[in-house]
Amino acid sequence: MAHNILTIKNAVVKLSNSRTTPVWVDHSDALDQAKVNISSDDFQWVPISGNIQNQTGALKYEVVLNLGQDTKTGGLLQYLVANHGVAGKIEFYPKGGTTTPKFAGDIILKAPDGLGGPVGVATATVTLKVDGAPVITWEP
């Protein structure tokens, strides 16, 4: 099978602070990164018999967003602070003629890691936990 690398040029990142009736807000211009971290809890038991046992847990997902800070009402920084702890939704996908690959999931909105910073563009990072398994639509 041929391998096609993923390059990110333009993407759409939308958030909603409601799961039942999502009202999507596009925050693409506020972000320079939207990344999904995938992990699991792995366990190993090493008994004195030497019969090592390994177990891999269920997949866990989180979305890491890196944002350029904007202190205006309605900006992403204010949106995340105002909705800290709220059960919401996220979806992101490449911008253009196709909407795949696409990531969509139920998240808990959270305030970012800080406000301000050194001289230059002030950035912040936020890690949003994903409830359950997201829907990932792969390229055909």
N, C-alpha and C positions, 0 to 999 in steps of 0.2 A: 504494500500500500504506500502511495506517495505521501510524504510528510509536508504539510503546509503550515508554516510558522504563523503565529498570531502576531500581527502588528497593530498597534493602537494609534490611530491618527485622530479620530473624532468619535466621541461617544455621547450617548444620552443617559443621564442619571436622574431618575425621578424618585421622590419620596412622598409618602402619604402618612398623615398622623391618624388614619382610621383604617381598620381592616375590613369592616363591614361594608362601608360605602366609600371606597378610596377617592379622595380628591388629590390628584397628582400635581406636584409642584416640581418643575424641571429646575434642577440645581447644577446643570452641566457646566455653566460658566464659572462656578465657584470652586470647581475641583480640578486638581491635576492628577488625581489617582483614585480609582475605585478598584479594589482588589479583594478577592475572596480567599480567605485562609481556610483550609480544610485540615482537620486533625481528628484524632481519636485517642481515647485512653487505652493504652496498651499495658498489659500486665504480664509478669513473668514470675513463676514459682520455681525455685531451685531447691528441691528437697535433698536431704543427705543421701538419698538413693542414687542421685545423679540423673534421675529421669525428669529432665527440664520440661516444663509445661508453659506454653505461651498462649495468650488470648488477646485478640484485638477487639476493641469496643466499637460501638456505632460511630459513624461519621458525625462530626460537629462542624458547623459552619459559622463564620463571622465575616463581616464586611469591614474593610479598613478604608476610610475616606480621608484624603489629605486635602484640606481646603485652604484657600487664600482668605484671610480674615476680612470681613466687611462688617462694620459696626452699625449699619443702617437697619431699621425695622424692616422685616421681611427678607433680610439676607439669610444665608444658610446658617451662619453662626448664631444669630438670634433665634432662628427656627429651631435649632437643636437644643438651645438652652431652654426655650419656652416649652418644648415638648419632651423634656428629659423624663424618662420612665414610661412614656406613652407607647402602647402597642401599635405599631404601624406596618407599613409595607415599603419595599424598595424594588426597583427594577432598573437594570441598565443593559445597554446593548450598543453595538457600533452604530454610528450615525451614517445615513446614506440610503442606498437602495435596498438594503437587507436589514432585517431585525434579528438575525442570528449570527453568532451565538447570543443567547439572551439569558440573563440571570434574574429570577424573581423570587422573592421570599418575604416571610413575615419576620419583622425585626422589632427590637425594642429600641426606640430612639433614645439618644444619650447626648449629654453635653460634651463638647470636645475637651481636649486635655489642657487648654489654657487660652489666654487672651494676651496679645502683644508678643514681643520678642525682640531680637536684635535689629540693628539697622538693616533696612531692606524690606522686602515683602514679608509681612507677618503671616505665618501659616500655623495651622493647628491640625491635629489628627484626632479622629474619633473611630473607635472600634464598636460596631453594632453587632450584637449577638443575634443569630438567626434562630427562630423557634422552629424546631423540626427540620425536615429536609426541604431545601428550596426546589424550585422548578428550574432546571437548566435545559434550555433548548439548544441542542448542538447543531452545527452546520450540516446540511445534507451532504 
